[in-house]
């Protein structure tokens, strides 16, 4: 799936942003350990990851049910506003950030948690901003009304 030159969507693959942040956090932890929450944190991390995965699966299934692709560079064939998209315009990207925070707790790694705002910022300002320009050009007023009704994250 390739983007043409007029497509405002980012060429960054969103899960890769999360993965790179986690890997950087793991690397920095080896050099300068900053522990987070110990055993309790592992439970918190497990719950966060389980909830995030459930949200991600729900989001993908909602896209598939609507007959469109969840791939961020794919051809959008339906404007989805139901399911998790009724309370967040970007539940899949929310999933990415929540998984990263969960991994930070699970691995007892403060660096991964420190990098979560960087992940959020890259997703918000680069990936989502481009996707929203794309959706606004494709769906016009319907997307503008949706954007007024539903928050970008939560």
N, C-alpha and C positions, 0 to 999 in steps of 0.2 A: 504494500500500500504506500504509494508515494503521493506527496503533496505537490500541487502545481505552484508556480511562483506567486500566484494571486491569493493562495490560501493563507490566511493569517494564523493558522494553528501552528504551534511550536513543533519543531522536529525532535524535541527531547521526549524520551519515553518515560512517562511519570513513575512507574515502578522502579526504574533505574535510578532516579533521583533518590528515592528512599533507600535503595540498596547501597548506593555509593555513600550516603550519609551514615548508614549503619557500619559499613566497612571502615570508613574513616574513624568513627567512634571506637571500633574494636582496635584499630591500629594505635590510636592515641592512648587508649586504656593500657596497652602493653608497655608504652613508654612512661606514662604517668597515671597510675591507677587512681580513679576517683570512684569510690563505691557509692551506691545509691541507697538501697533499702534492705539488703539482705534477704532473708527467707520470706518475710512479709511482702517484699517487693516482687518476688517470684510469683506469688499468688496474684498480686495486682496485675503483673504483666500477663499472666495466663488469661485472666478475665478480660483484659483489654484486647488482647489478640483474638480471643474467641468472639467477642462482640464485634470487633472490626471485620473479621472474616465473615461473620453472619451478615453484616451490613453489605459487604462487598458481594457476596453471593446473591443476596436479595437484589442488589442493584443490577448485576449482570443478568439475572433471570428476568428482571423487569424490562431491560433493553431487548433481550431475546424475544420475550413475549410480544413486544411492540414491533418486532421484525426489523430491528436495527442492530448495528454492531456496537459492542462496548469498546472496540479498539479506538484509541484517541485520534488516529489518523485515517480511520475508515470512512467510507461514504455514509453519511447520516441519511437515513431513509425515513425516520420518524422523529417527531418532537415529543419526548417523554416527560410527562409531568406527574405521573402517578407513582405509587409506592414510595420509596425513599426520596424520590425527586419531588415529592409534595412538601417536604420539610427542609431539603437541602438541594441546591442546584448541582452540587458536586459530591454526592455521597461516596463515589469511588475514590476521590482524592482525599476525602476525610478518612476513608479506610486506610490509605497509605500512611497518613500522619499518625493515626491511632496505632497501627501496627508498629511503627517506629518507636513510639512511646512505650508500647507494650514490650518490645524487644529490649529497650533500655532497662526496664524493671526486671525482666526475665534474666537478663545477663548481668544485672547489678552494675550497670555502666552509666555513669553520669554524663559521659561525653556524648553518647548517643542521644540522651535527653537534651543536652545543650544544643545539639545540631538539629533537633526537631523544628525549631522556629525557622531555620535556614531552609529546610525541606518545605515547610509551609509557605515561606516567602517565594521560593522558586515556583512552586505549584500555583500560587495565587497570582503572582505578577507576570509570569511568563506563560505557563501552560493554560491556565483558566482564562486569562485575559484574551489570549488568541482564540480560544474556543468560543468565548462569548462574542467576539467580533464576527466570527464565522456564523454562529447561530443567529445573531442579529441580522446579518446580511441575507441569510437563507429564510428566516421565519418572521422578520420584521416586527410588526406590531404585537403579534402573539408572543414573541420572545420578550419584548419590552414589558408587556403586562405580566408575564411570568416572573421576570426579574424584579418587578415591583412587589410581587406577592410572596416570593420565596427567597430567603437569604442565600448568599453564596456558599456559606459553610454550615451554619446552624442557626 
